[in-house]
Amino acid sequence: MKIDRLDPPRDFSVKGVTISHTADIHLAEDQMVTFKTPSGAEYDVAAKDWGFYATPSTNGRLKNHGFRTALSRNRETGLRYVLLVEVTKMDAFEAYCREQNMVVENWLDEDI
């Protein structure tokens, strides 16, 4: 794994929200990084020879770590996003969706 830190970060704005791009992480095949929230929830990304596991199992590991997984769509652009929502932050997520004109098309953590 190689980490390229951006100092200073590259700041940019998307729909009124400022994002700070602080690092690039280069993973070799079968390497994984875990991202942790202040509350202790975890999210893994694993590199494979064919691409990435972009999320752990949505109805297993993510759910067990306090995340809901939403397939969402921006109503204006039609672009779709996979969003991970801490279950304790649902009110903030719903407010964000209203502000960004997004709708949840499907909760991917629910068993079909």
Beta strands, then each sheet from edge to edge (+ up, - down):
strand 1: 2-14
strand 2: 17-26
strand 3: 32-36
strand 4: 42-48
strand 5: 51-53
strand 6: 67-74
strand 7: 80-86
strand 8: 102-107
sheet 1: 1+ 2-
sheet 2: 3+ 4- 5+
sheet 3: 7+ 6- 8+
end
